[in-house]
């Protein structure tokens, strides 16, 4: 599950998601780690994504940085994949994107654990999404839309055969 997190002015955090039809949703979450605000890049224009105190999505024109992405990947509750993009004027849209991220198969004879289990695996590049870790040690950041090396994460126990 991709966890793109939006900060509101009262320093509460909202998880960005979407419905099966691709409509954007936000859910109040108890995330407590520091995050960078997600940023969408359109041509040379960047839009920082935050939330207002009611959890509504706010896009603010800003200077592009190294965490700006041309799109983000969102999964619906039934795991439909949607691509989130912005227009030049900051309007957000989702597009159904089947096969956008190919799942990597789990090896049958390897299990993976982390310690402590309550500590999320956080992307070291953007700090605004938890990483989905597979048993083959592939770490995918939904916010950066890229793979993260396991040694760059806070995974402590890696393999247990």
C-alpha positions, 0 to 999 in steps of 0.5 A, a space after each residue: 500500500 502506498 502511503 503518501 502523507 500530507 501535513 496540515 497547518 496544525 501539524 496533523 497528518 493525512 494519508 492520501 488515497 483514492 477510491 476504486 473510481 480514482 477519486 482522491 481521499 484523505 484519512 487522518 493518521 497518527 504518523 509521528 515521523 518528520 516528513 517532507 511535503 510531496 511535490 508534483 512537477 509539471 514542466 518546470 512548475 512544482 506544486 507542493 501538496 499539503 492539507 488544510 485543517 479539515 483534510 482537504 488537499 491543497 496544492 501550492 506553487 513552489 520552487 522545484 526541488 530534488 524530491 519533485 515527481 512528475 507523478 505519484 502512484 496510488 492504490 485503491 482499497 481493492 489495489 487498483 493502481 492510479 497515477 496522480 498528476 497535476 496540471 500547470 495550474 495545480 489541479 490534481 487528476 488521477 488516471 487508471 494505470 493497470 500494470 504501472 508497478 509490476 509486483 516482484 514475486 516473493 521467494 518461497 523459502 525466505 522470510 523477512 522481519 524488522 525490529 521493532 515491528 512498530 517502526 515504519 520503514 521510511 524512504 530516506 530520499 523523500 521522507 514522506 512515505 513508508 516503503 513497501 518491502 518485499 521478501 526479495 529485499 526490493 524496497 519500493 517508495 511510492 512517493 519517489 516512484 523508485 527503488 530504495 536500497 535495503 541498506 539505506 533503510 532502517 531495516 535491522 533484521 533482514 533475512 531469516 532462513 
